[in-house]
Amino acid sequence: LQESTQFSHQEGEIGIHRAYWKGAIEELLKYDLQVSNEEYHMTPDYIVYNADYEIDSSKAGTMKGRFCQIWRKSNDNYLILREEYSAA
């Protein structure tokens, strides 16, 4: 997860979530993060990755939800073009 902050596509969504994404990921790494029900769909130029997440925090309790990442091929690498999170 920590390494994924290096894979942001230059044409990805720009906004608060992207500006604070690296810091948010680093903050999440302090907690017990579990990923389940992973699904991958791939075309020659895109990967769509969906999964459920559960984060255990002593302060906030258990947080659950679902996320989706869309990766676009750029040269010989795939980079995150967009990602969305929803709480359960």
C-alpha positions as CSV (number, residue, x, y, z in Angstrom):
1,L,0.0,0.0,0.0
2,Q,2.8,2.4,0.9
3,E,4.4,1.9,-2.5
4,S,1.2,2.7,-4.3
5,T,1.6,6.5,-3.6
6,Q,4.3,6.4,-6.3
7,F,1.9,5.3,-9.0
8,S,-0.4,8.4,-9.4
9,H,-1.0,9.1,-13.1
10,Q,-0.3,12.7,-14.2
11,E,-3.8,13.0,-15.7
12,G,-5.5,11.6,-12.6
13,E,-8.3,13.4,-10.8
14,I,-7.1,16.5,-9.0
15,G,-8.7,17.6,-5.8
16,I,-8.4,17.4,-2.1
17,H,-8.4,13.6,-2.1
18,R,-5.4,13.6,-4.4
19,A,-3.5,16.4,-2.7
20,Y,-3.7,14.6,0.7
21,W,-3.6,11.0,-0.7
22,K,0.0,10.2,0.2
23,G,-0.4,11.6,3.7
24,A,-3.7,9.7,4.1
25,I,-2.1,6.4,3.0
26,E,0.7,6.9,5.5
27,E,-1.8,7.6,8.2
28,L,-3.7,4.4,7.3
29,L,-0.6,2.3,7.6
30,K,-0.6,3.0,11.4
31,Y,-3.8,0.9,11.7
32,D,-4.7,-2.7,11.0
33,L,-5.9,-2.6,7.4
34,Q,-7.6,-5.7,5.9
35,V,-8.5,-6.0,2.2
36,S,-11.0,-8.7,1.0
37,N,-13.2,-9.6,-1.9
38,E,-10.7,-8.4,-4.4
39,E,-11.7,-8.3,-8.1
40,Y,-9.5,-7.4,-11.0
41,H,-10.6,-6.6,-14.6
42,M,-8.0,-5.9,-17.2
43,T,-7.9,-4.6,-20.8
44,P,-4.8,-3.9,-22.8
45,D,-4.7,-0.3,-21.5
46,Y,-6.6,-0.4,-18.1
47,I,-6.9,-2.3,-14.9
48,V,-10.0,-1.9,-12.7
49,Y,-9.4,-3.1,-9.1
50,N,-12.3,-3.4,-6.6
51,A,-12.2,-4.6,-3.0
52,D,-13.7,-4.2,0.4
53,Y,-11.6,-2.8,3.3
54,E,-11.8,-2.9,7.0
55,I,-9.7,-0.6,9.3
56,D,-9.4,-1.2,13.0
57,S,-8.6,2.0,15.0
58,S,-8.5,2.3,18.7
59,K,-9.9,5.9,18.4
60,A,-12.6,5.5,15.7
61,G,-13.3,1.8,16.1
62,T,-13.8,-0.4,13.0
63,M,-14.4,1.4,9.7
64,K,-15.6,-0.7,6.7
65,G,-16.2,0.1,3.1
66,R,-15.4,-0.5,-0.6
67,F,-12.9,1.0,-2.9
68,C,-12.3,1.1,-6.7
69,Q,-9.0,2.0,-8.5
70,I,-8.7,2.6,-12.2
71,W,-5.1,2.1,-13.5
72,R,-4.1,3.4,-17.0
73,K,-1.1,2.1,-18.9
74,S,1.5,4.7,-19.4
75,N,4.6,3.6,-21.4
76,D,5.3,0.1,-19.9
77,N,3.8,0.9,-16.5
78,Y,0.2,1.1,-15.0
79,L,-0.5,4.2,-13.0
80,I,-3.5,5.1,-10.9
81,L,-5.8,7.3,-12.9
82,R,-8.7,7.5,-10.4
83,E,-9.8,5.9,-7.1
84,E,-12.9,6.1,-5.0
85,Y,-13.7,5.0,-1.5
86,S,-17.1,4.6,0.1
87,A,-18.0,3.8,3.7
88,A,-20.3,0.9,4.6
